Amino acid sequence: MQAFEPYIALNSHVKKPVIHISLNPSPKDILSEEQMTVLAQEFMEKFGYGNQPYIVWLHEDINRKHMHIVSVRIDETGEKIDHNREAIRAQNICREMEVEYGLHPTLGEHGERELVSLQKVDYPKGDVKTQVKHTARTLLECYNCHSFAEYNTLLNLYNVTVYEVRGSVDGKEYHGVMYGALDDDGQQVGTPFKSSKFGKVFGYEALQKKFAASVEKVKKDKLAERTRLEIIKAMQDISTKEDFARRLKEADIEVVYRINPEGRLYGITFIDHTCRTVFNGSRLGKPFSANVLNELFNNPEADRERLIPPPEQEPSGQERETEERQEREEYRQQVNQGHHQSESSDSLIDTSALGAVDIFSVLMEDDHTHEYIDPAFRYGRKKKKKRRRRL
């Protein structure tokens, strides 16, 4: 680490001068030490750190061979290396290298493994920050959500909440994101965490990009079709909310009701665990909205033939848009009565290091850079690019 000190001394304004990366090839790829070294060198070249001093060490603490790389963000002239879109660039480099070297794709592998063993956040257990971050990251990787409301509904199943915080700094508006723990009754416990404490991928802009990507994926892969068909099946001879939820549970779909203090159903969300997608009811169409289901649950004289669509009927886009707007407005009103918060300080304007994002599988944060350094894998500053060796 002493090799970094002259670089760090050139620019004291960089708050987090050290970057830590973990490259995790798929366990299906049996790679030699030399091959792993080539991957590390090529990654650092493409990532813009080829002329920086960096340390590489191999590790097998998670039953798979992987590499940790530590480098410094300040170059020899004292300038900070460009960190814009770091996570996206790193992901793209890894996808390119997987294709170039014929490696197995690993995007999402980590999240899939974590999802299998994912448990509800247990506040009395302690280390709440780690629990909340782990849960939020795993669900974000594995599920498609169209909005904050849908993402929050999904997180609530695991005793986590997420919400926006809006405010202004020197007259400039900003959006922040807060994460918190819930108890088994759905009540928030403890102190919430700013997204910047977890990493950029948990922040407002990153979430908006994730939601937009989910919208495109749902359209492209027609993920809503399976969910609609299963809901229509469950709607036949529908009686109570409890019976409806039980039927959907058998189809691996979780239903979440939002009911106001007067007992009226004002929102409904379907979480399809098979296609890993969250849908507000109105997003699927008018027949699946809270208004229609409220009528079916509470009015014995409801015109079921009119309200329950046949399996082959596809709701119109205009109907979905109108109902979704109504439900979104009601949901917003309920949230505003709850934990709406606003801040006027610059506490949320906080740059963070490259957070927990996939790179081959996981890109780790730089607060672990003191661990596992193996002298056998130390590299000095490279003067020129080495010839690429094929695996």
Disulfide bonds with the S-S distance in Angstrom:
none
